[in-house]
């Protein structure tokens, strides 16, 4: 998750994971295993590429251009999931579980998917 994702999204995913079923491997910018706060989007895309992690963002204005620049330079992306503003958090968790457990990583590569 990028650092601009609403806190309620992070809290909902953490609560979902406490149930112990269909656990989502999610980290967010600023966490110990993630890039620090303030990481520029191009650097964040490099980090997700190296780690094979799909990026969850609410940045629908500049991220498409950053992804295009990233791909033009020969880099790859595991994918970007762009969160719509008025998403029901339960629907988001359902979508993330389906994306994680009922799809192939190649379905998300090198593109932005607007969810849900």
C-alpha angles and dihedrals in degrees: 000000000000118000095257096064110117115262090236090064092054092046092050092052092047091051091048090052091052088066087065097222123111090357114203118222097220130155128172135217109272094036118119094256095043137069115283126261111280095037108153117243095246090054091046090054090052090051093050090048093052092046098040091236127148112229120232111203143158091207103111095153105061105013095077090058092046090051092049091051090047093053095043090059090058098261125132133221129212083215143270126249110202113204119219116228098239100047121142106237093223089055090049093053090047090051093048091050092050091047091050101042106024105040141059122249090237089066090071102036121127096356145085118242118196112218145247 
